[in-house]
Amino acid sequence: MWNTESGKADHHRWEDQLTEQETITTFYEKDHDRLDELLKTFQTLKRSDFAKAKEAFKEFKIGLQRHIVWEEELLFPIWEEKTGMIEDGPTPMMRHEHSQIKQLLDAIHHKVDGQNFDSDQEEQALLNLLGSHNRKEERALYPAIDNVISPDERARIFSDMNTIPEDRYNACSSQH
């Protein structure tokens, strides 16, 4: 989400997206879409306006890291608790893919930090991985989580998302 007055992405506004009837599926799908747009902005601008591209990448990286923390610390544990599917369920594969996503994100970040525009290969690998990962979450895992949690549990998840300290997912230094 771009704040047009400052020209900077605002990664603290997700709370404004929540509605009383919001499901895990609809909220997390919207966050996937928001993150996809930030990555596209980075890719579009990286060779023409590096400062804006770098800001978009920073917001993408922080947002994606936050999204992963939300899933691994809030969604996956409640799924595992409710279903008993810990070792044989979908969450071990999702965690493994998160690890791969973080590696690619760090590789791109390293290049962006060094003002190296040659990150197309890593970006494509990340896009491919995110595409398949997000489809599995959106078509199967999120709806399954919505089916096993109560409205009160869903409200607690959304509330708990706001209590995770920023330093759990914001690995960018203040100089970016």
Backbone bond lengths (Angstrom), bond angles and torsions (degrees), N, CA, C in turn:
res aa  C-N    CA-C-N  psi(-1)  N-CA   C-N-CA  omega(-1)  CA-C   N-CA-C  phi
1 M - - - 1.441 - - 1.516 108.29 -
2 W 1.276 115.98 127.34 1.449 119.30 -178.74 1.509 109.95 -99.63
3 N 1.306 115.08 131.26 1.455 121.45 172.70 1.522 104.39 -90.26
4 T 1.320 116.99 107.56 1.459 120.41 -171.79 1.521 112.76 -67.96
5 E 1.312 117.43 -23.94 1.467 118.54 179.78 1.525 111.23 -68.78
6 S 1.317 117.01 -43.94 1.460 118.73 -177.49 1.523 112.33 -96.08
7 G 1.336 116.66 -16.41 1.455 119.78 -177.63 1.512 112.94 78.50
8 K 1.330 116.54 5.84 1.456 120.31 -178.20 1.524 109.83 -110.41
9 A 1.312 114.23 149.80 1.456 119.30 176.47 1.524 108.81 -72.26
10 D 1.313 115.88 144.49 1.450 121.09 -179.50 1.517 108.36 -111.84
11 H 1.327 116.31 103.39 1.452 119.63 -176.20 1.519 113.08 -91.21
12 H 1.317 118.65 9.04 1.452 120.80 178.15 1.519 111.97 -105.51
13 R 1.301 119.16 9.29 1.451 121.59 -173.83 1.519 113.56 -97.80
14 W 1.321 119.24 7.25 1.459 119.93 -178.38 1.515 111.36 -60.51
15 E 1.339 117.70 -29.66 1.457 120.41 -178.93 1.526 111.05 -58.85
16 D 1.330 116.68 -32.53 1.455 120.83 -179.00 1.524 112.27 -66.49
17 Q 1.329 117.12 -19.02 1.463 120.90 -177.67 1.528 112.24 -80.16
18 L 1.334 117.39 -20.12 1.454 120.21 -174.66 1.522 111.80 -71.53
19 T 1.321 114.64 141.39 1.456 121.13 173.09 1.522 106.98 -126.36
20 E 1.306 116.33 168.51 1.455 120.63 -179.69 1.532 111.96 -56.66
21 Q 1.320 117.01 -37.58 1.458 121.40 -174.02 1.528 112.97 -97.41
22 E 1.299 117.44 7.91 1.465 120.81 -178.27 1.527 110.48 -58.67
23 T 1.318 115.53 133.66 1.460 119.89 174.92 1.524 108.63 -100.12
24 I 1.305 114.60 165.95 1.467 119.61 173.81 1.528 108.14 -57.83
25 T 1.329 116.52 -45.67 1.461 121.12 -177.41 1.519 111.57 -58.22
26 T 1.330 118.00 -51.98 1.463 119.25 -175.72 1.523 111.39 -67.45
27 F 1.326 118.10 -40.72 1.462 119.53 -179.56 1.526 111.37 -64.67
28 Y 1.317 117.01 -48.86 1.463 120.01 -176.16 1.523 111.75 -70.20
29 E 1.338 118.32 -32.51 1.468 120.48 173.43 1.531 110.06 -62.43
30 K 1.327 117.32 -43.22 1.474 120.22 178.75 1.520 110.47 -62.71
31 D 1.336 117.11 -37.36 1.458 119.41 178.94 1.530 109.79 -68.14
32 H 1.321 117.97 -39.60 1.471 120.35 174.63 1.533 109.60 -57.01
33 D 1.326 117.13 -47.20 1.466 121.23 -178.58 1.525 111.25 -61.98
34 R 1.335 116.64 -41.92 1.465 121.28 179.21 1.522 110.21 -62.15
35 L 1.316 116.32 -43.64 1.464 120.83 179.57 1.523 110.94 -66.05
36 D 1.330 117.13 -41.14 1.479 120.89 177.57 1.523 110.79 -57.62
37 E 1.327 116.40 -42.03 1.470 120.56 179.98 1.522 111.72 -64.84
38 L 1.323 117.59 -39.01 1.463 120.62 177.95 1.529 111.06 -64.28
39 L 1.330 116.72 -40.90 1.459 119.45 178.15 1.523 110.59 -65.81
40 K 1.334 117.03 -41.07 1.473 120.32 177.48 1.528 110.64 -61.77
41 T 1.331 116.64 -40.65 1.464 120.60 178.41 1.527 110.02 -60.87
42 F 1.324 116.32 -45.62 1.462 120.77 177.24 1.528 110.39 -56.93
43 Q 1.329 116.33 -49.47 1.467 120.27 -176.81 1.523 111.54 -63.41
44 T 1.310 116.75 -38.25 1.463 121.39 -178.87 1.523 111.68 -68.44
45 L 1.332 116.39 -38.26 1.468 120.58 -172.10 1.530 115.21 -97.92
46 K 1.325 118.91 -10.74 1.464 118.78 -168.23 1.532 114.36 -61.66
47 R 1.323 117.76 -26.84 1.467 119.14 179.64 1.527 112.83 -99.63
48 S 1.344 117.14 -7.37 1.469 118.68 -178.44 1.528 112.89 -115.11
49 D 1.331 118.07 -33.32 1.465 121.77 179.67 1.526 107.26 -142.94
50 F 1.319 115.07 81.40 1.460 119.59 -172.16 1.522 112.34 -62.45
51 A 1.322 118.70 -35.46 1.471 120.67 -179.27 1.534 110.54 -61.12
52 K 1.331 116.77 -47.39 1.469 120.15 178.68 1.526 110.52 -67.98
53 A 1.322 116.59 -38.39 1.460 120.44 178.86 1.528 110.26 -61.91
54 K 1.325 115.79 -42.64 1.461 120.61 -179.30 1.528 110.84 -63.95
55 E 1.330 117.26 -40.27 1.471 121.12 176.24 1.527 110.59 -61.93
56 A 1.333 116.82 -43.78 1.467 120.50 179.07 1.529 110.13 -62.74
57 F 1.333 116.59 -41.79 1.455 119.22 179.05 1.518 110.85 -65.19
58 K 1.322 116.89 -41.78 1.471 120.36 178.88 1.526 109.94 -58.16
59 E 1.320 117.25 -47.03 1.459 120.81 -179.90 1.528 110.91 -65.33
60 F 1.320 116.49 -38.13 1.461 121.25 176.98 1.527 109.95 -62.01
61 K 1.324 116.28 -49.93 1.465 121.29 -176.81 1.524 111.00 -61.76
62 I 1.316 116.96 -49.31 1.466 120.57 179.68 1.534 109.98 -62.17
63 G 1.333 116.03 -44.31 1.462 120.13 -179.26 1.508 112.80 -63.90
64 L 1.331 117.37 -40.75 1.453 120.67 179.89 1.528 110.46 -69.58
65 Q 1.312 116.64 -40.90 1.466 119.99 177.27 1.526 109.95 -62.63
66 R 1.328 117.84 -40.73 1.464 121.95 178.53 1.534 109.71 -64.21
67 H 1.326 116.54 -43.82 1.461 122.19 179.49 1.541 110.08 -57.80
68 I 1.314 116.22 -44.09 1.467 121.24 179.78 1.528 110.40 -65.40
69 V 1.316 117.86 -42.79 1.468 121.31 177.92 1.529 109.68 -60.99
70 W 1.344 117.02 -45.08 1.464 120.01 177.58 1.521 110.85 -55.44
71 E 1.334 116.02 -46.48 1.456 119.60 -178.01 1.526 111.37 -65.81
72 E 1.326 116.90 -49.28 1.455 120.24 -173.10 1.525 113.13 -73.00
73 E 1.333 117.32 -28.94 1.460 119.45 -176.85 1.531 113.50 -99.22
74 L 1.326 117.44 -19.87 1.466 119.72 -177.09 1.529 113.28 -120.14
75 L 1.334 117.44 -53.84 1.469 119.99 -175.52 1.525 112.99 -72.16
76 F 1.315 116.46 -51.65 1.463 119.33 -174.96 1.532 112.09 -62.07
77 P 1.343 118.84 -44.07 1.474 117.96 179.12 1.534 113.66 -61.06
78 I 1.334 117.97 -39.96 1.465 118.09 -179.88 1.526 110.36 -69.60
79 W 1.333 117.52 -35.93 1.462 120.99 175.90 1.540 109.80 -61.17
80 E 1.325 115.78 -47.98 1.461 120.36 -178.20 1.528 111.21 -64.69
81 E 1.325 116.39 -39.01 1.465 120.92 178.53 1.530 111.00 -65.08
82 K 1.322 116.78 -44.69 1.463 121.73 -176.40 1.522 112.90 -71.58
83 T 1.329 117.04 -35.46 1.469 120.21 -172.76 1.526 113.53 -103.60
84 G 1.319 116.73 -19.16 1.461 119.70 -174.17 1.520 112.62 76.36
85 M 1.349 116.01 0.91 1.469 120.33 179.64 1.524 109.33 -85.92
86 I 1.304 115.13 98.53 1.462 119.48 -178.67 1.524 109.36 -111.34
87 E 1.326 116.80 -63.14 1.470 121.03 -179.11 1.523 112.04 -80.41
88 D 1.338 116.88 -32.20 1.464 120.08 -172.51 1.527 113.49 -106.12
89 G 1.300 117.70 7.57 1.459 120.60 -179.41 1.516 112.15 -96.29
90 P 1.331 116.97 -168.90 1.463 121.09 -177.27 1.523 114.66 -76.95
91 T 1.323 117.99 -20.30 1.471 119.35 -172.04 1.530 114.40 -67.60
92 P 1.350 120.69 -34.83 1.475 117.43 176.54 1.538 112.21 -60.59
93 M 1.336 117.32 -39.21 1.465 120.68 178.55 1.532 110.26 -67.74
94 M 1.327 117.00 -39.78 1.462 119.75 178.88 1.527 110.34 -63.69
95 R 1.325 117.00 -40.73 1.471 120.26 178.03 1.533 110.82 -64.25
96 H 1.325 116.04 -40.69 1.474 120.14 177.80 1.536 110.04 -61.80
97 E 1.322 116.64 -44.86 1.461 119.95 178.49 1.530 110.71 -65.48
98 H 1.329 117.62 -36.09 1.469 119.88 175.69 1.520 110.56 -59.25
99 S 1.320 116.57 -39.75 1.467 120.44 178.83 1.525 110.39 -62.51
100 Q 1.330 116.74 -42.77 1.470 120.89 177.73 1.533 110.66 -65.24
101 I 1.321 116.71 -41.54 1.467 121.73 178.88 1.529 109.62 -59.89
102 K 1.333 116.32 -45.68 1.473 120.26 -178.79 1.531 111.21 -63.32
103 Q 1.340 117.14 -36.97 1.468 120.14 178.39 1.531 110.70 -63.55
104 L 1.325 116.63 -44.80 1.471 120.21 178.95 1.527 110.53 -66.57
105 L 1.307 116.62 -40.75 1.467 121.28 178.34 1.529 110.26 -60.15
106 D 1.320 116.39 -43.30 1.469 120.50 178.73 1.526 111.41 -65.99
107 A 1.330 117.02 -37.34 1.472 120.13 178.79 1.526 110.86 -64.29
108 I 1.330 116.33 -42.59 1.473 120.38 177.64 1.530 109.38 -66.95
109 H 1.325 116.74 -43.00 1.460 120.80 -179.87 1.521 111.24 -58.76
110 H 1.319 116.20 -41.76 1.472 120.58 179.17 1.528 110.39 -59.40
111 K 1.325 116.52 -42.48 1.459 120.44 179.72 1.529 111.07 -69.77
112 V 1.321 117.07 -43.42 1.470 120.40 178.93 1.522 109.53 -60.75
113 D 1.323 115.68 -42.96 1.465 120.10 -179.72 1.528 111.31 -61.28
114 G 1.333 116.91 -33.39 1.460 121.50 178.42 1.523 112.81 -91.71
115 Q 1.335 117.13 12.10 1.469 124.15 -178.45 1.527 111.88 53.81
116 N 1.323 114.85 36.99 1.456 122.01 177.40 1.528 107.61 -97.10
117 F 1.327 117.08 116.15 1.462 121.46 -177.23 1.523 112.90 -81.14
118 D 1.310 117.73 -7.40 1.457 122.01 -174.04 1.534 111.16 -84.00
119 S 1.330 115.56 61.83 1.468 120.60 179.52 1.522 111.21 -115.86
120 D 1.340 116.66 14.66 1.467 119.98 -176.96 1.529 112.73 -58.05
121 Q 1.313 117.44 -41.68 1.468 121.08 -177.89 1.532 110.57 -64.19
122 E 1.319 116.28 -46.32 1.462 120.38 179.35 1.531 110.69 -65.59
123 E 1.332 116.99 -39.46 1.470 120.99 178.86 1.523 110.28 -62.28
124 Q 1.341 117.11 -42.91 1.463 120.12 179.92 1.519 110.90 -65.25
125 A 1.322 116.77 -41.82 1.468 120.22 177.80 1.535 110.30 -62.22
126 L 1.330 116.18 -41.42 1.465 120.46 178.35 1.524 110.67 -65.01
127 L 1.329 117.10 -45.28 1.469 120.63 178.68 1.528 110.97 -59.86
128 N 1.313 117.36 -43.21 1.465 120.95 179.16 1.529 111.19 -62.16
129 L 1.325 115.62 -46.34 1.458 120.20 -179.45 1.526 110.84 -65.96
130 L 1.330 116.93 -46.14 1.469 119.77 179.27 1.524 111.56 -62.00
131 G 1.328 116.68 -38.16 1.461 119.99 179.97 1.515 111.85 -58.22
132 S 1.314 116.76 -50.95 1.463 119.76 -178.32 1.529 111.00 -72.21
133 H 1.316 117.15 -38.43 1.463 121.96 179.20 1.534 110.33 -62.09
134 N 1.317 116.51 -49.80 1.467 120.73 -178.13 1.520 111.59 -63.75
135 R 1.334 117.55 -38.23 1.475 119.91 177.71 1.523 111.01 -60.76
136 K 1.336 117.17 -43.01 1.472 120.06 179.11 1.525 110.65 -62.86
137 E 1.329 116.02 -41.62 1.461 118.97 179.57 1.524 111.10 -67.29
138 E 1.337 116.82 -47.15 1.462 120.94 -173.93 1.529 112.86 -71.21
139 R 1.330 117.07 -34.84 1.469 119.93 -176.07 1.521 112.87 -90.10
140 A 1.324 117.25 -24.58 1.465 118.81 -174.37 1.530 113.18 -125.66
141 L 1.327 117.57 -60.65 1.466 119.38 -169.79 1.524 113.01 -67.82
142 Y 1.323 118.17 -50.49 1.474 119.12 -178.80 1.528 112.30 -59.96
143 P 1.358 118.58 -48.42 1.468 117.61 177.87 1.535 112.10 -60.40
144 A 1.334 117.18 -36.19 1.466 120.27 178.80 1.530 110.22 -65.27
145 I 1.336 116.83 -40.48 1.466 120.31 177.38 1.531 109.48 -63.84
146 D 1.336 116.82 -45.01 1.471 119.70 177.42 1.523 111.45 -56.72
147 N 1.338 117.16 -34.02 1.464 120.87 -178.24 1.519 113.87 -74.69
148 V 1.335 117.92 -22.70 1.472 119.15 -176.08 1.521 114.05 -104.57
149 I 1.340 117.63 -8.56 1.468 118.47 -179.70 1.530 110.47 -105.51
150 S 1.319 114.37 154.37 1.461 120.95 177.63 1.530 109.30 -87.38
151 P 1.337 117.09 165.28 1.473 119.03 175.19 1.532 112.23 -57.70
152 D 1.326 117.76 -36.34 1.470 120.27 178.46 1.524 111.23 -66.77
153 E 1.318 116.66 -40.08 1.469 119.68 177.96 1.525 110.35 -66.16
154 R 1.323 116.20 -39.64 1.467 120.03 177.85 1.528 109.86 -62.51
155 A 1.326 117.06 -44.01 1.473 120.99 178.59 1.523 110.47 -61.74
156 R 1.336 116.60 -38.46 1.470 119.75 178.99 1.529 110.72 -65.98
157 I 1.338 116.67 -39.90 1.471 119.88 177.25 1.523 109.94 -59.63
158 F 1.333 116.47 -49.37 1.469 119.61 -179.55 1.527 110.99 -61.60
159 S 1.321 116.95 -38.72 1.462 120.20 178.08 1.532 110.68 -66.70
160 D 1.328 116.12 -44.78 1.468 120.41 -179.01 1.529 112.45 -65.21
161 M 1.327 117.19 -28.01 1.465 120.23 177.50 1.519 110.48 -57.63
162 N 1.325 115.84 -33.90 1.460 121.34 -177.11 1.528 112.98 -79.77
163 T 1.329 117.25 -12.84 1.468 119.74 -176.32 1.528 113.06 -97.39
164 I 1.329 116.94 -6.01 1.469 119.19 179.20 1.524 108.32 -72.79
165 P 1.333 117.06 123.02 1.472 119.87 -178.45 1.525 111.92 -60.17
166 E 1.331 115.02 141.82 1.461 120.62 -177.20 1.523 112.41 -58.20
167 D 1.320 117.58 -31.68 1.467 118.92 -178.09 1.530 112.57 -69.30
168 R 1.339 118.20 -8.52 1.472 121.46 175.35 1.526 111.76 -74.10
169 Y 1.348 116.87 -21.59 1.464 118.94 -177.30 1.518 113.46 -133.29
170 N 1.312 118.33 -11.10 1.455 120.62 -178.98 1.515 109.24 -97.64
171 A 1.336 114.98 90.04 1.463 120.13 -177.60 1.527 112.18 -92.91
172 C 1.335 116.99 0.96 1.466 119.35 178.54 1.517 108.80 -78.82
173 S 1.313 115.91 141.24 1.448 119.25 177.52 1.521 109.81 -78.48
174 S 1.307 116.33 163.66 1.462 120.76 -176.45 1.523 112.81 -68.02
175 Q 1.323 117.04 -14.94 1.477 119.50 -178.59 1.531 113.24 -78.07
176 H 1.348 118.55 -4.79 1.466 120.19 -178.67 1.504 110.62 -83.09
